[in-house]
């Protein structure tokens, strides 16, 4: 899935996402991913640009790209990073 393949969120979806965030979401932003595995945000940007297997966003809310926590957990594990914080 490329960035353009991700569904564009409606206003209702964005509100649902906001509600889910309060309860612990199944989505995360790339900054959250970087923090969770202990690397810098520029490192994540580099991985995304360099590696074809970097996960695509699961959902786009306006200009915010959201990634599946489960997918990002698998990706981090494939790179031998701890997944405890994801």
N, C-alpha and C positions, 0 to 999 in steps of 0.2 A: 504494500500500500504506500503510495506516495502522499505527500502533504496534500495534494489536490484531491486525493481520493477520500480523505476523511470527511465525514458528514459535517455540514455547516449547522451550527446549533441555532435553534429558534429562541426567542425570548423565554418561552416556557422551559426549554431545555437548560438555558442559563440559570433560571431560577431554581430548577431542580438540582443543578450542579451545586449551586450555593447552599442549598439545604443539605445536600449530601456531604459537603465539606464539613459542616458542623458535626456530623455524626461519624466522620472518618470515611473518606472517599475511596473509591476504587481507581481514581484518576490522580495524576500528579503532574506538575510542571517540571521542566528540565532543571530549574534552579533547585527544586526540592530533591530531585534525583541526585544532583551533584552533592548537595549537603548530606544526603543520606549515606552516600558511599564514600564521602570524605575526599572528593576531588574538587578542583575549581570549576566554576561555570565556564571559563574559556576552554578547559579540557573537554567538557561535554560538547561544546560547539565544534571543537576540532574533530572529535570522534564522529559527530554527526556529518560533518563535511567530508571526512576521509573514508568512512567505512559504509559500504552498501548495506550491511546487515544491521545498521543502527535502526531501532524500531521507529516506525512512522507514528504520528499522532493518532490516537483513537477518536478524538473529538476536537473540533475547533470551535471555541466560543469567542466570536468576534476576532480579535487579533491574538487571543490566547490559545496556544496549542496544549492539549491535555493528552497525557500518555497513560496507558493502562498500567497500574501498579504491578499487576501480575506479569505483564510483558517486560517491564523494566526490571523486575526482580530476576526473571530468567536471564535477561541480558547481563545484569551485574554478576550473576553467578557464573555465566559463561566466561567472564573476564576475571574470575577468581576474587571478586570483591564480596565483602560481607553483605548479606541481604537483610540483616536484622532490623535496620532502620527503614526498610521500604514497606 
